[in-house]
Amino acid sequence: MLRSSMSNRLPLLLRQLSHQQLPSGPACRLRKLCSSSSSSSRGDDPDGRRLQDDQAFSIPVPGSLEASGTDSIVREVIHNSKEVLSLLQEKNPAFKPVLAVIQAGDDNSMQEINQNLAKKAGLDITHICLPPDSGEDEIVDEILKINEDPRVHGLALQISEDSLSNKVLEALKPEKDVDGVTDVNLGKLARGNAPECFVSPLARAVVELVEKSGITLDGKKVLVVGARGPLEAALQYLFQRKGSMTMSSPWATPQLQGKLQEADIVILGSPKPEEIPAAWIPSGATVLNCFHDILSGKLRGGSPGVPAANGLITEEDVSLLAAALRIQNMISSGRRWLREQQHRRWRLHCLKLQPLSPVPSDIEISRRQTPKAVDVLAKEIGLLADEIEIYGKTKAKVRLSLLERLKDQKDGKYVLVAGITPTPLGEGKSTVTIGLVQALTAHLNVNSFACLRQPSQGPTFGVKGGAAGGGYAQVIPMEEFNLHLTGDIHAITAANNLLAAAIDTRILHESTQTDKALYNRLVPLVNGVREFSEIQLSRLKKLGINKTDPSTLTEEEVRKFARLNIDPSTITWQRVLDTNDRFLRKITIGQGSTEKEYSRQAQFDIAVASEIMAVLALTDSLADMKERLGRMVVASDKDGQPVTAEDLGVTGALTVLMKDAIKPNLMQTLEGTPVFVHAGPFANIAHGNSSVLADKVALKLVGEEGFVVTEAGFGADIGMEKFFNIKCRASGLVPNVVVLVATVRALKMHGGGPSVTAGVPLKKEYTEENIQLVADGCCNLQKQIQIAQLFGVPVVVALNVFKTDTRAEIDLVCELAKRAGAFDAVPCYHWSIGGKGSVDLARAVREAANKRSRFQFLYDVQLPIVEKIRTIAQAVYGAKDIELSPEAQSKIDRYTQQGFGNLPICMAKTHLSLSHEPDKKGVPRDFILPISDVRASIGAGFIYPLVGTMSTMPGLPTRPCFYDIDLNTETEQVRGLF
C-alpha cells in the first residue's frame, strides 16, 4: 500500500521540483550506476551570494501538515540541496557527489524515490545489489571497498535490521555514514555536536514532521516502543534536544500499558503485536509508525487499529522526507570532503625532542625517537587512504593520482638548499634542509615538506656513511632511510641491467643469423599467426614502413627491421651495481663458450649513475617516464645513427620494472614532519637533485602558504646550477629562495687552512678562533651568492654552527654574506637542538619568499652546445675560456647532427673546486677549463661534458664503514650506521 501511494505522489512532486531544469551531463559509473546524473546549473545570483562554511540547511514551517505540506518541505530540502551543490560547483566544476547504496535483497521499493530525488538535487547514485542471503562478511567487504573509493561521498545500507550487526556498523566509515548509524556519529549527536555529524534522516524526519504538525515538543512525554539500535538512540537524542521527556520500551514489558497511557507522543519502532490492544494507546496521543527493514528509508506495514498522528502524519510522509534528508546529508558530506581537499594548516602531531649534551650518535638519536605510523602521518597531511601504499610501519609510497585530485590547488613556496664548495669537513646541507622544515612546521606551525635524494648503499658501506641528516635534524628511522628504503634503486639496477643484456644479446644474435632467420625469431609464428608486437609496430613506423602484416615486408624491409647493426665500439650503456667495487671499473664480457667468442671490454657503474635514475628524477608522469626510457641512446649503429631502448624493444619492460619506483617515498623527521625521499642521481654526470614528482606532490600538499625545501648536491656552482638549468626547465617550477649553507671550518679551508685527512684530528686552525682565515675563505661564499643571483633568486645564508666556532667568527661570516648581497645570514643550531635551533632561519626564509621572484635561466637551450658550455664555465666557475679535446669536438658534432643540440648542459667536473683542479680552493681565476669528452643522456634530457676524468664506480677504502655495521640478532636492531 505504501509503495503504491508513494508512487502516485512522486510524479507530482518531481514535476513541482522541475521548475529549474538541469542540463544533462555524463554519469559517474561505479559498479552499477542506477541513475544518470546532471550537473546542477548555476542559478541567477545578482547579489553574488556565496556559500559560507556555516550555512545551514533549513526546513520551512508550513501552516498545516497535509500531504501537500510534507511535499513542500521535501521540495524545499531538495531545492536547498541543489542550490548548495550549485554554489560548491562554482569553484569546483568537476565535483559531483556520489551516494552508494548497498542492498541485500530484491525489494527496490525505495530505489525510484532515491534515484529521482538525487537526480533533481544533482547527485549520482550507485546501487550495489547483493543476494538476499548475503552474510555480514559479504556486506562488510562491499562496505570496505566503498570506504576507500574517493569517488563516493556517502554510503547507505539497504539491509534487514537483523543484518545490522556490530561488525557491519564498525566497518562503516563515519565520514560516509549519511544514515548516521555509526557509533561516532551517534556519539557526537549525544554530545550535542549535531553540526559535526550525520543525523539519522529517518529519526530526523519523524521529529521534524511531528514538530511541523503544530505540536509543541517541549515538556511532552515521548514513548519510543519496539525500536532498537541506532534508530532508537537517534530518536531519543533528538526528542530530548527539543525538551521532551523520552522513554523507550520493548513491546514485551509488563509496564507497557501504563507507559502508553502516560505518553503524549508514541513512536512505533516495529509493528504492534496482535496481543497488545490498540485501546492501550490513548485517543489523544499522537502516534507515528516508524517501522523499517532498511536504514535507507523504506517503511513497512502498519499496526492495525492504531491511528497515525491524528491523521496528520503518514508513513509515506516520513519515508519521503527521510529520503530527502539523506540527500541533504550527502551534500553536507560532499561539502566536508571538498573542504578537506582545500589548503589548510595541517593538524600535525609533532614529536617532542629531548636533546642531550653532548649530542649522541645519529643512530642513537634516531632510535630514541618513536616515529608516528606512516598512515597517521599521511592522514595528517591530507593524503587519502587510497593514495598511499604502506611499506612496513614508517614508509609509504604516494600514488600519482594525488596530482589529479589536487590539480587546482595552488603550489606552496619552493626553496632550494645549496652549499659552498664542499670540503672534507662537510657543510651539512641535508641537516639544514631537515632542521629548516622542523622549524617551519613544528615550531612556526607552517606546512612544510622536505624533499631529499635517496642515498646509494655504496657510500653507506664505504667511507661517507648515510645521508639522513644528523644530530637532532634527521630523517627517521635512519637505518631504513639508508638501507633499501622501498627498493627503488634495486628496480633501477634491474631495469638498467636488462637493457645492458638486451644490447649484447642483440649484437650476438645478429652476428650469427641470416636476415630471414632473425626476422622469423623476432616475429614468431604463434598458433599459426604471425603478428608484430606494439613496440615492433612503433619501430616500423620509425623506419617509414607503413605495414602491419608481417608477411608483406620486402627483403629490404625485413633487413632494416631485423638488424640494428650496433657498432660495439660506440656502446655507452654500462651495467650497474649499488656497491662500491673498484674491480668492476673495467671488465671483459663474453668469455663463455656459448657466446661464440664474442667479447668486449665493458664496465660497471654505481647504480645511481644509471641514466634511468636521472630519468626517474626528471619525469613528471608514468607516460613521460615511458617515453624518456624509450629514447635513451645506448650506442650508435654502423652508419652513425643513434640506437635507443625503443629500437631494442625493451621500453615496455623497463617501464614495468619502474612502475612502483616512480611513486615518491614518504617518511618523517625526528619531529614528525613529512619528508619525501625519492631518486638520487649522481651530482657530477647527472644533475644531483631529488625528483620533480616529489617536489610537485609536496607543493600541492603544503598549499599556497606552505614551503617545500629540497636539496641540491655538491656546491651551488654544480648542484644549484643544474637545479635551475635542468630540473626547473624540466618541471616548469619556479624557486622562491636559495638557502646557501656554510660552516666556519669549511670557510677556513677555503681561506688557506691546512689540508684535512679523514680520521685524523683537526689542526688548531679549525678548532681555535682565526678571524683572518675566515675572512679569506668568505670569498668562496661570496662567489656562490653571486652565482645564485645570476638566476634572480634571493639568497639566505645558513651558517651551520659548531661548538668550536666563536661569536666573532659567526658575526663576521654573517656580515660578509650580507655585504655580498645575501637577503639575510643566520646562524643555525638544529644539529644540537633540532628545529628550535633553526627558527631564525625559518623566519628569514619566509620573509625572503615574499619577495617577487625574478627567476631566469642562465642560457637559451637553442644556443650551440659549445656556447652553452662556455657560458657555464665563464659565468659560474669564473673560467677565462674552455678548451675542447678532439674527442669532445667530435662528440659535439655528432650530437648536433643527430638532433640533440638543443638539450641543456650537465657539467661533470670535480665538486671540490670551482675549477677543474680539486686542490684549488677559494675562488680560482683566469683558468682554462678543459673538456676531455662529451656524452649524452638523451632520455634524461641533457648533454654532459666531462671535465677531466670522472669515476662512476667508487672504491672501498682500507677501512670501510662496514667494519662497524652489525645487527643485534635478538632485537634485530642495526648498529654502526652514521
N, C-alpha and C positions, 0 to 999 in steps of 0.2 A: 504493500500500500504506500509506504513511504517513498519507495523508488518511483512509483508511478506518479505520485503527487509532485515530487521534486522535478521529474522530467517534464511535467506540464508547466511548472513555474519557470524553469530555466530558460527556455527560448525568449520569453517576455523580458526577463531580467537582462539577458545578453543583448537584446535589441536596445534596451534602455542604456546599457553601457557603451553602445556603439556610436554615441553622439560625437566621438572623436575617433575617426578611422585611423588605424595604424598601418603604415606601409609594410608590405611583406618583406621578409628578409630570410637569409639562409638559416636553417635549423641546425642547432648543435646536436650531433648524434653521438650517443654513447653506445650502450649495448642495444637498446631498443628504444628509439625515440617515439613517443606516443603522440606528440603534437608538434606541428610545425610552429615556428616562432616568428615573431616580428619585432623589429626594433620600435621602441616607443618613440613616437615623434615628439619633437620639442614644441610644446605649445607656445603661443604668443606670450611674450613676457615683457611688456612695455616698461615695467618698473625694474627690470633687470634683477629679478629675485634669484637668490641662490640658496641652496640647501645648507643650513647650519648643522654642525655636528650634533647639536642637542635638539634639533627639530623633531617633535614628537608626532606620531600619528594620532588622529582623533576620530571619535565616533560621534555623529550628531545625535542630538536628543530630540526625537520626534514627539509630537504631542500625544499620539497613541500608538500602540504596537499591534496593529493589524498586520496581515501578510504584507501589504504594501509598505508598512513601516519597517519591517525587517529587511525587505528588499532595498529600501532606500539606504539603510545602514550598510548593507553589503555593497551597494553601488558606490557609496562614499568611501568605504575602505579600499575597494579596488581602484577607484579614481585616485585616491591619495597615494596608493602604492605605485600606480602608473606615473604619477607626477613626480614622486621622489626618484623613481628609477630614471625618468627623463632627465632630471637635474644631475643625477650621478653620471649619466651617459654623455652629458655635455662636455665634461672633461675627460671622459673615458669612453670614447665612441664604440670601442670593441667589446665593452663589458656587457655580458648577458648572464644574469643569474640562472642557475640550473637547479631544479628540485628533483631529487631521485626518490622514488617510492619503491621500497622492497615489498612485494606482495607474495604471500604464501597462500595460494588458493585461487579459485576461478571466479570469485564474486567481484565483478567490476562495477558495482553499483555507484561508487563514488568517482570512478575514473573520468567519466564525461564531465562531471562538475569541476573536478580539479583541473583538468586539461583546459576547459573553456575559460574558467576564471583566470588561470595562469596566462593564457594567451592574451586575454584582454589587458592584463597588467604588464605584459611584455616579457614574461618568463618562459623558459623551456621546462618541460617535464619529461623525465625518462622513467619508465617502469621496468623494474627487474622482476620478472614473473617466475616464481619458484613453484614446484609441485606442492599440492595441498599437504602432503605428508612430510614436508621438509622438516628435519630436526634442527635443533639450535645450532649445531656445528655448521650446517649449510647456511643458515641465516647469518651467523657470525662471520663466515668467510665473505659473504657479499657485503656486509657492513664494513669490514676492514678494507675491502677494495675501494668502496666509496669514500671512506675516511681519507684515503691517500690520493684521491683523484682531485687535482686542483681545479678542474672544470666544474665540479659540483659544489654548491654552496649550502645546500640543505638536504637533509635526509629524513624521510618519514617512513614509519613501519606500518604496513597494512597486513598485520598478522593477528592471530587469535590472542586473546588475553592470556590464555594458558601458555602460549609460546613466549610470552614476555618475561623470560627468566632473568635472573640476576646476571648471568653470563652474557645474555644479549644486551641488556642495558649497559653493562660495563664496557662492552665493545664499542658502543656508540660514542662518537666524538662530540663532546658538549658544544663545540663551536658550530656543528652542523645539525644539532638536535632541535629542529624547528618545532617539534611537538612538545618540547620541554619535559621530557621524561627521565633524563639522566639525573643522578644524584647532585651533580654540580649545579645544574640549572634549578633544581628544586631547593637546594641549599641556599642559593643566592636569593631565591624568592622568599624563603623562610626568614632570611636576614633582612628583608626589605629592600634588596637590591634589584628590584624588577627591571629597571632600565639596563642593567648589565647582563640580563639573562633572557632566555626564551621562556615565555609563559605558555602553558598548555592552551592551544586555541580552543579546545573543547570546553575546558573549565572556564576560560575567559568568556566564551560565548554565552555560557549559562549565566554567569554573573552579570554580564552586560545586558542581556535580554531581560532578566528579572528587574534590574535597576531601571532600564529604559521603559518598562511597562508601567512605571509610575510608583512602584513600591519603594519605600524608604528602607534601606537595609540597616541603618544604624539602630542598634538595640533589638533587632529581630533575632528570634531563635531559629537557627537553620539546622535541620537534621539531614545528614547525608547517609542514606541507608543502602546497603548492598553494594557499595563501591569499594574498591581496594586499589592498592598500588599507587602509581604516580597520579592518577586522576583524583583519587580520594585526597591525597596530600595537597594537590593544587587547589581543589575546591575549598578545602578548609582554610588554606592560607589566604586565598582571595576574599572569601567572605569575612574572615577576621579583619582583613585590612579595611573593610567597609564598616567595621564596628559591630558586626553581627556576632552573636554567641553561637558557636558552631559545635555540633555534636556529630559523632559518627557511630554507626551501629550496623552489625550484620543483620540479616533477616531473622536468623535463628537465635534470638535472645529473649529471655523471659520478660524483660522490661520494655520490649518494643512498643506495646500498646500505649504505655504511659508516655514514652518519648514522643510518639506520634501525636498524642493528644496535646502535648505542650508546644509542638513546633508551629511556627508561623509559616515557614517555608520548608518543603520536603523535596529533596533531590533524590530521585530513584536511580541508583547506580547499576541496578540489574532488575530484571522482571520480578514483579511481586509473586511470590509463591501462592498457589491457589488456596492453601490453608489459612493464609492471612486475610481476614475480612477487609474489604475496601472501606467498610464503615469505621475502621480504626482511624482513618485519616479524617480529621475534622473538615467539615464542608467549607469553612472559612479559610483554610490553609491554601497557600499557593504551591501547587505540585508540578514538578517538571521531570519528565522522563529523560534520562541521560545514559541510556544503555549503549554499550559499544563493544563490538567484537574486535574492532580495529582502532588504532590510535589516529589514523588519518581521517577520521570524522564520520564514518558510516555508523548510523544508529540502527538499532534493530527493534522490531516488535513493539509491544506496548504492554501495559498492565491492565487487564480487563477491569472495568468498573472504577478506574482511578481517573479523575478529571485532571486535565493538564493546564496548570497555571490559570485557573479560572477562565479557560478558553482563549487566553491571550497569546500564550507561547506554545508552539507545537514542536514536535521532534524535528520536523524539517527546518524550522527556523534555526534551531540550534545547529543542525548539521550544515546548513548553508553558510551561516555566519562563521562557524568554525573553519570551514574551507577557506573563506575569505581572510580570516585572521592568520591562517597558516601562510597564505600568500604574503601578508604583511610581515610575518616573521622572516620569510625568505628575503624580502627586500632589506630588512634590517641585517640579516646575515651577510648579504652581498655588500652592504654599506660598510660593515665592520671589516670585511675582507679587503675591500678597497683601501680603507684607512690603514690597514696593516701593511699594504703594499707601498704606501706613500712614505716619504722620508720622515723619519722621526729619530729622536735620540734613542739609542739602544738602551733597553733596560738590562744592562750588563752587570752581572755579579762579578766584580773584580776580586782577585785573590790577594790577600794581605801578605806583605813581606815582613820578615823579622830579620833585618840584616845583622850579620855578625862581624866583629872585628877581632882579629884580622879576617879578611874575606876568605872563606873556604874555597876548595877547588870547584870548578864548574859543575862537575858531575855530582859532587856532594850537595851543592845548592839546588841543582835540578831535582835530586832525589828527595830533598826535604820538602819540596812543594808538591802537593797533590793536585794534579790538573783536573779541570772540570771534564765531565763526559762530553765528547765532541758533539753528540746530538743536542745536548743542552746549550753549548756554545752556538751551534748552528741556529737554533731557535731564537736565541737572544739577539742575533744579528740579522734576523729577518729571513732566514732560509726556510723553505718549506720542506716537509719530511721527505717528499719525493724528489727533492733537488740534491740530496746528499747520498753518497754510498759509503757506509762506515767501514773502516779498516781497524779492527780492534776497538779499544776504548778511547783513544786520543787522536786518531787520524781519520779523515774522511775526504773523499773526492767530491767535488761540486760539479754538478751537471751543467752543461752549457745552455740548457733550456731556460735557465735563470735570466740570461741576457734578453731573450724574447719577452719574458714576463715583465722585466724592468726597462724595456726599451725606451719608454717615455720618461723615465727617471733622469733627472739632471745629475751629471757627474760631480764628484767632490773635487777637492783641490789635489793637485798632483805634485809630489815632492820627490826630488832625486837626491840621494846621499852619495857623494863622491869624496875623493880624498886628495891629499897632496901626493907627490911622487913617493911610492912606497919605499920603505926601508926594512931591514930585518927586524927592527924594533916594533913594527906594526903600528897602525893608526887606529884601528877599531871601528871601521865603517859599519860592520854588522851590529856591533854593540851600540853604536849611536842610533842606528835605524830602530832597533828594538827599544832602547831607552826612550826615544822620542815618542813612539806610539804608546808606550806605557804611560808617559807623562800626559799625552793628549787625552787618552781615554780614561785611565784610572784616576787621574788627578785633576784634569780640567773638564771631564765629562763631555768630551768631544768624540764623535765617532771617528775611529781611525783604524787603518789596516796596514800591516807591514807586508811587503811582497819581497821574498828572498829567493835566491838561487838554491837549488838542491846541490849539496856538495858531492863530489866524487869520493868513492871509497878509497881510491888510490892514495891521496894525501892523508886520509884519516888513519891509514895504517902505515904511512910513510914517515914524514917529518913534520908536516904542517899541522896535523890534527884536524879536528872538526871545524864546523863553520856556523854553529848555532848561536853565536854571540858569546858573551862571557860575563862572569860575575853575576850581578843581580839584574842583568839585562840580557836574557837569552830565551831561546825557544825551547819548550819542554814537551815531552821528555827528550832530552838531548841525544840519548842513545838511539832513539827511533828516528830522530831528525837525521843523524849522521850515518845510520846503517839501513840500507834498503829503502826506507820510507814506504812507499806503496808499489815499488817495483818499476818506476818509470825508466830508470837508467838501464835496467835489465831488458825492458821492452825495446829500448833504443839499440842495445847491444844485439838483440836477436834480429831486429829489422836490418841493421847495418850489415851483419854478417850473412844474412840471407841474400842480400843484394851482392855482396862480395862473391859468394858462392855461385850466384847466377852468372856473373861476368866470366869467371874462369871456366865454368861448365859450358857456357855458350861457345867460347873460343875452342874448347876441346871438341865439342860435337861438330862444329862447322869444319874443323880441320880433318875430320875422319869420315865425313859422309858426303854423298853426292847431293846436288840440289833437290832431286826428287825424293830421295830417302829422308833428307832433313825436313822437307815440306810435309811428307806423309806422317812423320812423327810429331811435328808441331801442330798439324791439323789432322788428328787421327780419325779413323772410321769407327764410330761407336754405334752399335746396334744397327749397322747398315747405313748410318747417316754421318756425313762429314759436315761439321759446322765450325765457323770461326767463333772464338770467344769474344766478349765485348772489347777487351783490350786489344785483341788482334784486329778487330774492325777499326779501332782507332789508329792502329799503325798503318793499315791500308789507306785510310783517309789521308794520313800524313804523307804517304808516298804518292798520293794522287791517283790511287787505284780505286775507282768507284764501283766496286763489285762486292757482292755479299755471298755468292755461291762459290765455294772453294774449287769446284770442278771447272770453272770458267776462266781461271787465270792462265795467261800465256806462260811459256817457259821463262821469258824475261821477267814477267811479273812475279813468278814463283821464286826466281833467284833473288830479286830485290826484296821480296817479303821475308824469305827464309834466312838471308845472310846479313848479319850486321857488320861483318868484316872489321872487327875491332883490332886496332893496332896495339899490341900488348905494351909497347914502349910508352904509350900515352895514358895508360891507366892511372887514374888519380885516386881511385876509391880503395881504401885500406880496411883491413879487418880491425876490430876494436875489442878492448877488454878493460873492465873497470878495476884494474890492478896495476900498480907501478911495477913494471918489469922491463928493465933495460935490455934484456937479451932478446926481446921481441922487436927491437928497433929496426933490425934488418934480418930478414929470414929468406929462405928459399922454399917455394911451394912447388908441389907437383913431383915429388920424389918417388911416389909409389909406382909400381909396375903397371897398375891398371890405368894410369894417366898417360900411358904410351909415350913416355919420355918428354911429355910437355911439362916444362918447369920454367919458372921465372923468379926474379927477386921481388920481394914484397916486404911489407912491414905491418906491425900492429901499432895503432894509436890508442891512447886512453879513451874510454867510451865517450866522455864529454866533449872530445874533439870531433866527434862524428858530425857531419853536416845535418844529420837527422835531428840532433839536439838543437842546432841552430834553427832548423825548420820549426820544431816544436815551440821554440821561444818566440818566433815571429809570426806564427799563423794566427788567424782570428776566427777560424771555424773549422769544422771537420772537412767540409768540402774544399776549403782553401788549403788545408794540410794535404789532402789527397792530390790536389793539383801541384803543390810545391814538391811533394815526394816524386811525382811523375816526371817533373822537369829537371831533376838532379842530373847533372852531367857526370858520367863516370869515366869516360875515355873519349877518344876520337876514333873515327874509322880510318881506313887507309887512304881515303880521299880528303881527310882533314875535317870532316863534319862531326859535330858532337853526337855522342851516343848517350841516351838517357835511360833512366829506370823504366820509363814508359816503353821505350824500344825493347827492353828486355822482358816486358810483360809482367813485371813484378809489383806495379803500383798498388793494385788492389790488395795484395798480400801484405805489403808494408803498412797500408792503412789499417788493415785488420789487427796487426800486431800493435799498432799505436792508438787504437780507438779508445782505450782507457787512459793511456798516458796523457792525452790531450786535456783531461779534466784537472783543474788545479787542486792541490792538496791543502786541506785546512788543518792548521794546528793552532797553538796558542803560546803566548809569552808567559813568563813567570807570574805576571799579574793578571793572567786570564784574558788578555786582549787578543783579538784574532790575527792570525798570520797565514798568508798563502806561501807555500813552498813549492815552486814549480819551475822546472827547466834550469839548466846550469851550464850554458855554453862557455867554452874557453874564452878568456878575455883577450887573447892575442890573435889566433887565427879566426876567431869568431868575435861576436860583439859583447860578450860578457855581461849580459843582463838577464833578469828573470823574464817570465813570459808576458807577452802582450795580453793574453787571455786572462791571466791572474790579475793584471792591473785593471783591465776593463770590468771584470766582475766586481772587484773590490771598489772601484769608483762608483758603481751603481749601488752597492750595498751601503756605503757610508753616507750617501745622499749629498745634496748640494753644499751643506756646511761642513761636511766631513773631510778627512785627509787620507790619502793613500801615499805611503812612504816606501819607496823602492830604492835599491842599491845598485850602483854600477861597479864593475870590477876594476881593480888596479887604481891608478891615479886619474884625476879629472881629464888629463890630456889623452888618455886612452878610453877608459870606460865611459866617461861623460860625453866625450866627443862622439863615440859610437852610439850612445843612447839617443843623442839628439839627431844625428845624421842618418842613422839606420833604423833604430827602433821607433822613434817618433814619426819618421817618414812612413814606416810600415803601418803603424797603428792609427795615425791621424790624431793622436793625443797631444795636448799642449801642456808642458810643465809650467808650474807656477813659481817654484822656488828650488834653488840648489842649496843643499847643506854640504859645506866643504869641511871635511874632518882633518884635523891636525893634532899633533902632540908636541909638547916642548922637546921631548927626547929626539923625535924624528927631525924636527927643525934644527936641532944642534948638529945632527949628522949632515944635513944639507948645508950647514954653515961651516963645515970643515972638521967636524968632530972625528975622532978615531974610528976605525972600522970595528964592526961588531961580529962576533962569531957565536953561533947558536950553542948554548950550553956553557959558555964562558962568562963569568961575572962581568957586569958592565964596569967600564972605567969611570973614574971620578968625574970626568966631564959631563957624564949623563946623570949622575946622582947628586951632584952639588950645583949650586947656583952658578951660572955662567951667562951673564947678560949678553956679552959680545957674540958668543956662538949662536944664541937665539936670534939676535938681531940680524946676523949674517945669513942665517938659514931661512929667515922670513921671505927672502927673495923668491923661493920656490912657492910659498903660499901666495905671495902677491901675483906671481905669474899664473897660477891656477885660477885665481879670482878673475884675472883679465881674460883667460880663456872662456870662462863661464859668461862673461859679459859680451863676448863675441856673438852669443846666441840670444842676448837680450833678456836674460833671466836673472832676477835678483839673487844675491848670494848671502847666506847666513853662515858664518864660520862657527863650527862646533869644536871647541878645544877640549879634547879628552884629557882630563887631569889625572896625573899620577901623584902618589904621596910624596915623591921627591921633588915635585915642582914647587917653586916658591911663588909668593904673591907677586913679586916684581916681574918674574918671567911671564906669569899668566897675564898680568896687566899689559906688558909690552906686546905680546902677541896680539891681544885683542885690539890694542890701539893701532898697531901697524896694519892689521887686517882692515879696519875701518878706513884708515887713510888710503888704502889700496882700492877702495870702492865697495867693500862689503856692506850690505844693508845693516848688519849687526855682527858682533862676535861675542860668543857666550861660552864661559867655562862650564863643563858638564861633569857630573859626578854619579852617573847612572850605574857605572860598574860597581861602585861600593854601596849604593843605597837604593838602586832601582829607579823607577820613573820619577820619583820625587826629586832626584838629582838632575833631571833634565826639564823641569817645569819652566825655567827661564828660557831654555832653548825652544820649547814648545810655544811659548808666548811670542818669541821673536819670529818663529816660522809663521804663526797665524797672522802676525802683523805684516810680514813681507808678502804673504799670499794675497793680501788685499790690494797690493799694488797692481796696476794694469800690466798684463803680460805683453811684452814686445818681442816674443819669441820669433826667431828666424833661423833658417838653415844656413850652414856655412858656405855651401856651394850649390849650384844648379846641377842636377844629375845629367843634364844634357851636354855638359862640358866634356871634352875628350878625357879619357882615363888619365892621361899624363897630367893634365891641368888640375884635375881633382886631387891627385896625389900631391902635386906641388902646393896646392892651396893649404892642405892639411899640414904639410911639412913646414911651411913658412909661417902661417898664421897661428898654428897651435904649438908646434915644437920649437919654433924660433930658428929653423934651419935657414941657411943662406940660399940653398938650392938642393935639388935632388940629382942623383946620378944613377942611370939605368944600365944594368948589365945587358949584354946582347940577348941573353935568355929572357930577361924581363921584357925587353922591347919586342921580341918575337911573340911572346905570350899576349902582350897588349894588342899587337896587330891581329893575332888570331881571334881573340875575344871580340875585338871590334868588328872583324869580318863576319863573325858568327852571330852578330846582332846583340851582343851583351855589353856594349859600350856605355849604355845609359844607366848602369847599376851604380849604387853608392859604393864607397870605398871603405874597407875594413882593414886598417893598417895592422900588420903583425910585426911588432917590434918589442924590444925589451921594455918591461914596465919599471925598471929600476932607475931610469934616467929619462929626461926629456929628449935626449939624443939617442943614438944607436949604441952608445958605449955605456954599459951598466955602471962603471965606476965614476962617471961624470955626474956629480951631484949638483944641487943648487939649480942654476939656470945657465946651461951651456949656450954659447953664442957662436955665430959665424961658422957653423959646421955644414958639411955637405952630407946629405942623408943618402946612403947607398941602397938602392933597390935591387936585391940579388935575384928575385924571381917574382912572378905574379901568378896567382891561382884564382880560381873562381868557385864560388858556391852558388850555383845558378838557382837551385831550389830554394835556398835560404834567401837569395836575392842580393848578393854583394860580390865584389871583386876584392881579393885580399893580397896586396903586395907584401912580400917578405923583406924585412929589413935585417939583413944578416941571416944566420941560421936559426930556425925555430924547432925546438924539440916538442914533439906531440906525444911522446911517451916518457913520463918521468921515471926515474930510477929510485931504488931504495938506498938510503944512507947506510953507514956502517952499523948504526944502532937505530933501527926503525921504531916507530911508536908501538908496533905490535908486541914488543918485549913487555910492555906494561899493561896490555889489554888482556883481561881474563874474565871468566864467568864463574860466579858462585853457583855451584851445581845444586845447592839446596834451595836458595832463594831465587835463582835464575837472574840475579842482578849482574849487570855488566860493570866491570871495574876498569879503570885506567884510561878512559876516553877523556879528551880535553878539547 
